[in-house]
Amino acid sequence: MHVNHLFSYLFSSKKTLLYTTFLRKDYFRTAAVLTQSGVDYRTAVIHHKPVVREVPYSDGLTSEYRFYVRKKNYHQADSMVSSQL
């Protein structure tokens, strides 16, 4: 995806941030819930550089997963995700 397209998509007034996680299992669980409920969504994966020294309880997390939905679907998607997580 071209950087300008990604930037305009992520900051478009037609999309809104629904959920952010650093855990891969939560990423897959959230994607499954949204897919099963029929809500269209997009994700952004932000890769962070690993830290030189391990932060306690971080489990070496280096990726951030963000879920975006249309504003009109936000409340439906939020209730579906909140009830499953």
N, C-alpha and C positions, 0 to 999 in steps of 0.2 A: 504494500500500500504506500503510495506516495506520501511524503511527510506533510505537504500542504493539505492533502485530502484528509489525512488522519487528524491533523490539527483542527481543521474546520468541522470534522465530524464530532470530535470530542467536545468541542466548545460550541456546538450548534445549539440554538435555542430550542430545537425540536427534541433534543435528547437530554436526559438528566441522570446523574449518578445515582444508582440504586444501592450498590453494595460494594465494599472493598474487603479483601482478605489477603493474607499472606500464606494461608494454608492451602495446599493443593487439594486435599480432601474436601474442603469447603468450596473450592472452585468447582469441582465436579458435582458436588451435591447441589449447589445453586444452579448450575447449568441444567442439571436434570429436572429440577423443580420448574424452572422457567420454560423449558422445552415441553414438559408434560402438561403445563397449564396453557400452552399455546401463546405465550407472550414473546414477541420478537425482542431480541436483545443483541447487544454488541459487547465485546469484551476488549479491554486493553490490558496488556501484560507489560509491566515495567520491570526491567531487570536492574537490580541494584548490584553494585560491586560488593563482593564478599568482604566482610571485615577481617582485618589481619588477626585481631584477637577476638575470640568467640565471646559474644555477649551472653550472659547467663540466661537460660530459658529461651534463647532465640532459635534453637534447633537449626542454625545455619541458614535461616530464611533469606533468600536473595531475590525473590520475585514477588511482585505485588499484582494482584488480579483485581480489576475494576469492571463492574457490570453497569452498563448503560441501557436505559429503556426510554421509549417515547414518553413524554410528559403525560399524555392522556392515559397511559397504562401504568403509571407509577404506583398509584394506590393499590391496584390489583396485584401487581408484582411484589410490592412491599409486604402485603399481607400473606401472600403465598410463601415468600422466602422466610419471613419472620416465623411463620408457623412450623416450618420444616427444620430450621436451624436451632 
